[in-house]
Structures are given as C-alpha cells and as structure tokens.
Amino acid sequence: MGQDPLLRIRIVFDRGRMIGPGKAELLERIDRCGSIAAAGREMGMSYKRAWMLIETLNAMFKEPLVARMRGGSGGGGAALTDAGRKVLDLYRDFERDAAQAGAASLTVLQNLLSDIPDQK
C-alpha cells in the first residue's frame, strides 16, 4: 500500500511560541549554508520571512538560536549558536521518538485507509 505516513510535529509552547518542521528545516539550512538569505531561498521564502522566523525563534528561548555576522569585505552570514544546535537536536530527537512510539498506531491507521486508484 502507498508510501509510509509522514509525521509532522509542531510543538506549541503557548500563543505565538512554537517550533515545527519549517523552522527546524530553516535552522538546518542556515547551519549548512551559513546564511539566512541562502537558507530562505532554498526553501522558497523571502529573506524578510526567513529573518522574521529567526527573530521569533531567537526571542522564544533564553539564548538566541542564530547569530548573525555583519557584512564586511568577505560578506556577512549567520550561524547556529550552541543553543540553536541543542534546540534543533532536541526537536529532531522528539520527532524520532514520537515516530517510533506511534509506529504501530500509524500502521493500523494506514491499513484503515481506502484504496485510492492512481488515476482519478
């Protein structure tokens, strides 16, 4: 039967303070690219939107998750802080733990789905 179900988890701490797959992906891409702009471009979002998400994340936690370096002759950039790496790792661990704990239930749910033909 079709592909495995995809579990997408959003942790809502309170109004306006949440982390989910989009913010986690943005953090991962910033870590890889070294740039908020490049990470946002890869995700198809504007620099303004990416920066707003990072500002939200930085304000949510006791320590900022992303540090921005000012431009100069070599240009600017951004990097995850130790806190950013820890939050990202904890989020990904939570996703993995939830998927493992819920695997049996997801299988039962998937088996209850009706067959959907490839052509509609």
HELIX and SHEET records of a PDB file:
HELIX    1   1 PRO A   21  CYS A   33  1                                  13    
HELIX    2   2 ILE A   36  GLU A   42  1                                   7    
HELIX    3   3 TYR A   47  MET A   60  1                                  14    
HELIX    4   4 ASP A   82  ALA A  101  1                                  20    
HELIX    5   5 ALA A  103  ASN A  111  1                                   9    
SHEET    1   A 2 ILE A  11  ASP A  14  0                                        
SHEET    2   A 2 ARG A  17  ILE A  19 -1                                        
SHEET    1   B 2 VAL A  66  MET A  69  0                                        
SHEET    2   B 2 GLY A  77  LEU A  80 -1                                        
END                                                                             
